[in-house]
Amino acid sequence: MKPMDAQTQLRALPSVEEILHAINPFVRNSISHELLTETIREEIDLLRKAILTNNPCDASVDTVVNKTLLSLERKNRFSLRPVINATGIIVHTNLGRSVLAEEAIEAVTKVARSYSTLEYNTEEMKRGSRHDHCESLICLLTGAEAAIAVNNNAAAVMMILSEFSADHEAIVSRGEQIEIGGSFRIPDIMEFSNAKMVEVGTTNKTHIRDYEKAINDNTAMLLKVHTSNYRLIGFTESVEAKQLKKLAKKANEERANRDADPLLVYEDLGSGMLLPLEGLTGYEEPTVAEALSQGCDLVSFSGDKLLGGPQAGIIVGSKILIERLKKNPLARALRLDKMTLAALEATLKLYLDPEKAAKQIPTFRMLTASAEETQKAAEILLSKVRASVPSALCKISIEPEVSRSGGGSLPMLDIPSWGVTIEPLKGSAQECASYLVKQRPIPIVARIKQEKIIFNARTLLSENEMDEIALALCEYFKTL
Ligand SMILES: *Cc1c(COP(=O)(O)O)cnc(C)c1O
């Protein structure tokens, strides 16, 4: 009798017209007719398929209307949209690294909304350079003589290598042959920029004499790379930039006599911390100024890691070298757009007042918040979740957690934090976490540990986000 049943069910399916009429006219008129009818047809097709494969389904008009509206909402969604980061990882590369300071956001909207001084010098009433907007600020904050900002730090590394060591040798320690992720590998970048890589030392130990032995007339650069996302521990040794500079100096005295290009020391610093993270303990990370004071000719770092600004790669160093970089064709290809420049300038301005930087720059604030502050935030979240989720459906508690800096910055550093833990008594932690990411207009990314979902309070930006988490959990448990 089954085929008959299916036939009856198929005949009972609502028509496109029926669904169309059942949709609120206000909604109906705000969407293109084609998109609406196409979506309804898709939903009815899904029901038809379910019937033919003997899957139980609810084909009432109300249900089809709801499914259609949900599907439309999904089709209308932006692909790039906000998420709530409850992972506790502050510079989360997959979630966009740094959240911009309000001052930076305001600066972006201002230049986006109008024409700007991007390449116009108002003093001289003639063409200006986009490189001028941030240079003096970067110099002021790092003690550098000159600076240039490009698309990101990977771009900065590539540009430096291709300008100064194309067809020449660049010496790098085997302990610093890193992969940052997303296929950014030091050896690949070197190959791409035509620099001939000369590896020295061993994985765990590199001595100054290793560099010394490798230097020859064709050596253009001693490259030092911050081992961002991993740390060598145990029987290890690496050479400080200060020692490399000393070595280069010796070589350069002899080169000067021959009128040959000097041997450069360049450090890829990775994170780019401008000020010490007051309140955070247990990390060893030089500020950019400290790194420069070791005597490097060039230092490069990211704009959106510890600095807390937009995606950018900042290069600091001597005027002669930066001028050469400005003239490199890659500077044009890798240049920053006006919105990024606006955000970068506004973020750097905040650093002029260390207290302001610590308060207004979200990455800085989250890195330096005390464990007690995150506990207070977790308690607020706890009360919101308790108020909206029936206690019979899950165990809710507050627990100590750890946060990570993330994005390859401050590796291995556990930052004490607090979080709210949900242990579903109905459904599973996995299902709940999947609902929170896939079914919510603002996805909520949390961490699963055993049968629990943990919402780390350190990376929550506002009470609005906490309200959203409480609401989402409430809605999830309604679906069970
Ligand atoms: C993160 C990092 C990079 C890449 O920087 P992006 O700004 O992500 O391009 C390069 N080198 C080091 C040492 C890093 O830590």
The ligand as a Gaussian input file, in Angstrom:
#p B3LYP/6-31G(d) Opt

LIG

0 1
 C       52.454000      36.113000      11.282000
 C       53.821000      36.129000      10.766000
 C       54.072000      36.412000       9.428000
 C       52.964000      36.691000       8.457000
 O       52.352000      37.914000       8.762000
 P       50.960000      38.307000       8.076000
 O       50.702000      39.709000       8.565000
 O       49.976000      37.312000       8.539000
 O       51.161000      38.256000       6.619000
 C       55.364000      36.398000       8.988000
 N       56.389000      36.125000       9.838000
 C       56.182000      35.871000      11.140000
 C       57.357000      35.576000      12.006000
 C       54.881000      35.867000      11.652000
 O       54.670000      35.607000      12.937000

